Amino acid sequence: MKYKVGFIGCGNMASAIIGGLKNKADISGSSIIVSDASENALKKAAEKLGVNTGDNCMVAASCDVLFLSVKPQYYETVINEIKDNITTGQLIITIAPGKTLKWLGERLGADKKIVRTMPNTPALVGEGITGVCKNENVTDSEFDHAMSLLQSFGLAEEIPESLMDVCVSVSGSSPAYVFMFIEAMADAAVADGMPRDKAYKFAAQSVLGSAKMVLETGSHPGVLKDMVCSPGGTTIEAVRVLEEKGMRSAVIEAMKACTKKAKGL
């Protein structure tokens, strides 16, 4: 069955999702309609993604699945604009931190089918991970369909809504931490004489490979770390300095601050 999918907001995340839907969910550009406050964004979407474009109300009225992919601060304005165009049978998928199912239901209507998600930017390369929860109006088959759409641009995992703010810190925002780590590793390599292009490649591939080991071996990260740390060797010396400088504590405190911020949105 072909679904008509709509996007209100067509920034980087929406573009990544659309790419996944076209490449892996067998949804053609002609079955996707998008709107955006920026005319340039709409033109880019039409030209590069091959989708249809329209205004917010047109998108809301013409699709089976509706992604609300605007920034959290615009949610209330957009919902007020489109709520009379949304039907009871539509599946609404949100990607905004801080906007709970209760908050969304109060504004969209108590009978609306809402799936709340938190994707991350690696979706741009098909390697995202998305936390997902739903309200009581979404049937099991509808939720399965939503999950199949979300899995077209990476992994998708159902979690309790109580963990959504934690999902923001551990996956939604965490690519920024990882990019900082890669940048710092590359800077150190450059300081020791490696050309910068090589430094970024070595650092990024090492992070990619290490993450893949965690996912594919199922081993505890501490066990994998110990495998690299030979007695009296170079790696354990680097680990000692990282511990001395408070790396773990810095990451934990940063993520706790991120979660706290998400709860307040």
C-alpha positions as CSV (number, residue, x, y, z in Angstrom):
1,M,0.0,0.0,0.0
2,K,1.3,3.4,-0.9
3,Y,1.0,6.2,1.7
4,K,0.9,9.9,1.1
5,V,3.4,11.4,3.5
6,G,3.6,15.1,4.4
7,F,6.3,17.3,6.1
8,I,5.7,20.6,7.6
9,G,9.2,22.0,7.8
10,C,11.9,20.8,5.3
11,G,15.2,21.4,7.0
12,N,18.1,19.0,7.3
13,M,16.3,16.4,9.4
14,A,13.2,16.3,7.2
15,S,15.4,16.0,4.1
16,A,17.3,13.1,5.7
17,I,14.0,11.4,6.5
18,I,12.7,12.0,3.0
19,G,15.9,10.5,1.6
20,G,15.3,7.3,3.7
21,L,11.7,7.0,2.7
22,K,12.6,7.2,-1.0
23,N,15.6,4.9,-0.8
24,K,14.4,2.2,1.7
25,A,10.7,2.6,2.3
26,D,9.6,2.5,-1.4
27,I,7.9,5.8,-1.2
28,S,8.3,7.9,-4.3
29,G,8.8,11.7,-4.4
30,S,5.4,12.1,-6.0
31,S,3.8,10.6,-2.8
32,I,5.6,13.2,-0.6
33,I,4.4,16.8,-0.1
34,V,6.3,19.4,2.0
35,S,5.9,22.9,3.2
36,D,8.4,25.4,4.7
37,A,8.4,29.0,5.7
38,S,11.4,29.5,3.4
39,E,10.8,29.7,-0.3
40,N,14.4,28.7,-0.9
41,A,14.0,25.5,1.2
42,L,10.9,24.6,-0.8
43,K,12.6,25.1,-4.1
44,K,15.6,23.0,-3.0
45,A,13.2,20.2,-1.8
46,A,11.4,20.2,-5.2
47,E,14.7,20.2,-7.2
48,K,16.9,17.9,-5.1
49,L,14.3,15.6,-3.5
50,G,11.7,15.5,-6.3
51,V,8.8,16.1,-3.9
52,N,5.6,18.1,-4.2
53,T,5.3,21.4,-2.3
54,G,2.5,23.4,-0.8
55,D,1.5,25.5,2.2
56,N,1.0,24.1,5.7
57,C,-2.7,23.6,5.5
58,M,-2.5,21.9,2.2
59,V,0.1,19.5,3.5
60,A,-1.9,18.7,6.6
61,A,-5.1,18.1,4.6
62,S,-3.6,15.9,1.9
63,C,-1.5,13.2,3.6
64,D,-2.0,9.9,5.6
65,V,1.2,10.4,7.6
66,L,2.2,13.9,8.7
67,F,5.7,14.8,10.1
68,L,5.8,18.0,12.1
69,S,9.5,18.8,11.5
70,V,9.7,22.4,12.6
71,K,11.6,23.7,15.6
72,P,10.0,23.3,19.0
73,Q,9.4,27.0,19.4
74,Y,7.2,27.0,16.3
75,Y,5.0,24.0,17.2
76,E,2.2,25.9,18.8
77,T,1.9,28.4,16.0
78,V,1.9,25.7,13.3
79,I,-0.6,23.5,15.2
80,N,-3.0,26.4,15.6
81,E,-2.7,27.0,11.8
82,I,-3.3,23.3,10.7
83,K,-5.4,21.7,13.4
84,D,-8.7,22.2,11.5
85,N,-7.1,20.4,8.5
86,I,-6.1,17.3,10.4
87,T,-8.4,14.3,10.3
88,T,-8.9,11.7,13.0
89,G,-7.4,8.9,10.9
90,Q,-4.1,10.6,10.2
91,L,-0.9,9.5,11.8
92,I,1.0,12.5,13.2
93,I,4.8,12.0,13.8
94,T,6.6,14.7,15.8
95,I,10.3,15.2,16.2
96,A,10.5,18.1,18.7
97,P,12.2,17.7,22.1
98,G,10.1,18.7,25.1
99,K,6.7,18.4,23.4
100,T,5.0,15.6,25.3
101,L,2.1,13.4,24.0
102,K,-0.1,15.2,26.6
103,W,0.9,18.6,25.3
104,L,0.4,17.6,21.7
105,G,-2.9,15.9,22.4
106,E,-4.3,19.0,24.2
107,R,-3.5,21.1,21.1
108,L,-4.1,18.7,18.3
109,G,-7.2,17.0,19.8
110,A,-7.7,14.1,22.2
111,D,-8.7,11.8,19.4
112,K,-5.6,12.3,17.2
113,K,-3.1,9.6,16.6
114,I,0.3,10.9,17.6
115,V,3.8,9.3,17.5
116,R,6.5,11.2,19.3
117,T,10.1,10.7,18.2
118,M,13.6,11.9,18.8
119,P,15.9,11.3,15.7
120,N,19.4,12.5,15.3
121,T,21.5,14.0,12.5
122,P,23.4,10.8,11.4
123,A,20.0,10.1,9.7
124,L,21.6,12.2,7.0
125,V,23.9,9.3,6.1
126,G,21.3,6.5,6.9
127,E,22.9,5.8,10.4
128,G,20.5,7.6,12.7
129,I,18.8,6.3,15.8
130,T,15.3,7.4,16.8
131,G,13.6,7.0,20.1
132,V,9.8,6.4,19.6
133,C,6.7,6.4,21.7
134,K,3.0,6.8,20.9
135,N,-0.3,7.8,22.4
136,E,-3.2,5.4,23.1
137,N,-5.0,6.2,19.8
138,V,-2.3,4.6,17.7
139,T,-3.0,1.0,16.9
140,D,-0.3,-1.7,16.8
141,S,-0.4,-1.9,13.0
142,E,-0.2,1.9,12.7
143,F,2.8,1.9,15.1
144,D,4.5,-0.8,13.1
145,H,4.0,1.3,10.0
146,A,5.5,4.3,11.7
147,M,8.5,2.3,12.9
148,S,9.1,1.0,9.3
149,L,9.2,4.6,8.1
150,L,11.6,5.6,10.9
151,Q,13.8,2.6,10.3
152,S,14.4,3.7,6.7
153,F,17.1,6.2,7.8
154,G,18.7,4.2,10.7
155,L,17.6,2.3,13.8
156,A,14.4,3.1,15.7
157,E,13.7,1.9,19.2
158,E,10.4,2.1,21.2
159,I,11.0,3.7,24.6
160,P,8.7,4.9,27.4
161,E,7.9,8.6,27.1
162,S,9.6,9.1,30.5
163,L,12.9,8.4,28.7
164,M,12.4,10.8,25.8
165,D,14.4,13.6,27.5
166,V,17.2,11.2,28.2
167,C,17.1,10.2,24.5
168,V,17.7,13.8,23.6
169,S,21.0,13.8,25.5
170,V,22.2,10.3,24.6
171,S,21.4,10.4,20.9
172,G,19.6,13.5,19.7
173,S,22.4,15.9,20.9
174,S,25.3,13.5,21.3
175,P,26.6,13.7,17.7
176,A,27.9,17.2,18.7
177,Y,29.9,15.6,21.5
178,V,31.3,13.0,19.2
179,F,32.2,15.6,16.6
180,M,34.1,17.6,19.3
181,F,35.9,14.4,20.3
182,I,36.9,13.7,16.6
183,E,38.0,17.3,16.2
184,A,40.1,17.1,19.4
185,M,41.7,13.8,18.3
186,A,42.5,15.3,14.9
187,D,44.0,18.4,16.5
188,A,46.3,16.3,18.6
189,A,47.4,14.3,15.6
190,V,48.1,17.5,13.6
191,A,50.1,18.8,16.6
192,D,52.2,15.6,16.3
193,G,52.8,16.1,12.6
194,M,49.9,14.4,10.7
195,P,48.3,16.4,7.8
196,R,44.8,17.5,8.8
197,D,42.9,15.7,6.1
198,K,44.6,12.4,7.2
199,A,44.0,13.2,10.9
200,Y,40.2,13.7,10.4
201,K,40.0,10.4,8.4
202,F,42.0,8.4,11.0
203,A,40.0,9.8,13.9
204,A,36.6,9.5,12.3
205,Q,37.2,6.0,11.1
206,S,38.4,4.9,14.6
207,V,35.2,6.3,16.1
208,L,33.1,4.6,13.5
209,G,34.8,1.2,13.9
210,S,34.7,1.4,17.7
211,A,31.0,2.1,17.7
212,K,30.5,-0.8,15.3
213,M,32.4,-3.1,17.6
214,V,30.0,-2.2,20.5
215,L,26.9,-2.8,18.4
216,E,28.1,-6.0,16.6
217,T,30.0,-7.8,19.4
218,G,27.5,-7.0,22.2
219,S,30.5,-6.7,24.5
220,H,30.6,-4.2,27.3
221,P,32.5,-1.0,26.3
222,G,34.7,-1.5,29.3
223,V,35.7,-5.0,28.1
224,L,36.5,-3.6,24.6
225,K,38.5,-0.8,26.2
226,D,40.5,-3.4,28.2
227,M,41.3,-5.3,25.1
228,V,43.3,-2.3,23.7
229,C,45.0,-1.5,27.0
230,S,48.2,-3.6,27.2
231,P,50.0,-3.6,30.5
232,G,52.4,-0.7,30.7
233,G,51.5,0.3,27.1
234,T,50.6,3.4,25.2
235,T,46.8,3.1,25.4
236,I,46.6,2.7,29.2
237,E,48.8,5.8,29.5
238,A,46.4,7.8,27.4
239,V,43.4,6.4,29.4
240,R,45.2,7.5,32.6
241,V,45.4,11.1,31.4
242,L,41.8,11.1,30.3
243,E,40.7,9.9,33.7
244,E,42.9,12.4,35.4
245,K,41.4,15.2,33.3
246,G,37.8,14.1,34.2
247,M,36.6,12.9,30.8
248,R,33.9,10.6,32.1
249,S,32.6,13.2,34.6
250,A,32.6,15.9,31.9
251,V,30.5,13.7,29.6
252,I,28.1,12.7,32.4
253,E,27.6,16.3,33.6
254,A,27.1,17.6,30.0
255,M,24.5,15.0,29.3
256,K,22.7,15.7,32.6
257,A,22.6,19.4,31.7
258,C,21.2,18.5,28.2
259,T,18.5,16.3,29.7
260,K,17.5,19.1,32.1
261,K,17.3,21.6,29.3
262,A,15.1,19.2,27.2
263,K,12.7,18.8,30.2
264,G,12.3,22.6,30.2
265,L,11.5,23.1,26.5
